């Protein structure tokens, strides 16, 4: 069986990323160790964005130029207003990362398609792709409803970046996802650790996230019973999604990243009965109160 490719998500290099990570300024030493470690253990795909702190600059500084790395980046709704602004955003990413093209250029929000003042957005993107600035057009979405809406109006989208994890199984058996994947559309899964929430001890969960506790406790209990780590189970779930072409992984340090890469992809047969689902109010980090 072939598994999805691993993609290192550089959002974890930003100082404000993750519910469980220390909220310090970006540590360049830690970031450099992560980027170098990722390449040494065989990861050649990287996911980044201009809004991820200094992540693009750090990639440009520490990526091995002799290796054929594939880098995906994103563009905000604000930067989609014209061909000139789109090109300016892309060129900034290319200059910071020090690459001559991107693999996937993602629209960072659904709003980029439906609320932009640029009626030529898709044709502008297609033109820039033809000029070699990037290979594929993608979008980052949050729900099946968004997927259906985007696909209905913009079939030119080739890659969808979607949230999915062992405690948030909304897309697992989605017919539209399966049909699109079978027809060649790519699906890249993010949030497999839900910004670190799924790796936390139940006793460390803040009261504002108390409705997520039953699922977190069930996952911890199941991991103990199966003698598996939480990272193992979260990654095994994502790697066994039949429609998934890539899984974005993150880590706070190089040791944790090595644990991710050497994880056991075997998913125990009884996992679905034992592991509960997180309620809707906790599955979208954008809605978490600070």
HELIX and SHEET records of a PDB file:
HELIX    1   1 UNK A   10  UNK A   13  5                                   4    
HELIX    2   2 UNK A   28  UNK A   40  1                                  13    
HELIX    3   3 UNK A   55  UNK A   62  1                                   8    
HELIX    4   4 UNK A   78  UNK A   80  5                                   3    
HELIX    5   5 UNK A   83  UNK A   97  1                                  15    
HELIX    6   6 UNK A  111  UNK A  114  1                                   4    
HELIX    7   7 UNK A  121  UNK A  130  1                                  10    
HELIX    8   8 UNK A  144  UNK A  153  1                                  10    
HELIX    9   9 UNK A  175  UNK A  182  1                                   8    
HELIX   10  10 UNK A  197  UNK A  199  5                                   3    
HELIX   11  11 UNK A  202  UNK A  204  5                                   3    
HELIX   12  12 UNK A  207  UNK A  212  5                                   6    
HELIX   13  13 UNK A  213  UNK A  226  1                                  14    
HELIX   14  14 UNK A  230  UNK A  239  1                                  10    
HELIX   15  15 UNK A  254  UNK A  261  1                                   8    
HELIX   16  16 UNK A  271  UNK A  274  1                                   4    
HELIX   17  17 UNK A  280  UNK A  282  5                                   3    
HELIX   18  18 UNK A  285  UNK A  287  5                                   3    
SHEET    1   A 9 UNK A   5  UNK A   9  0                                        
SHEET    2   A 9 UNK A  45  UNK A  47  1                                        
SHEET    3   A 9 UNK A  70  UNK A  75  1                                        
SHEET    4   A 9 UNK A 102  UNK A 107  1                                        
SHEET    5   A 9 UNK A 134  UNK A 140  1                                        
SHEET    6   A 9 UNK A 159  UNK A 163  1                                        
SHEET    7   A 9 UNK A 186  UNK A 190  1                                        
SHEET    8   A 9 UNK A 246  UNK A 249  1                                        
SHEET    9   A 9 UNK A   5  UNK A   9  1                                        
END                                                                             
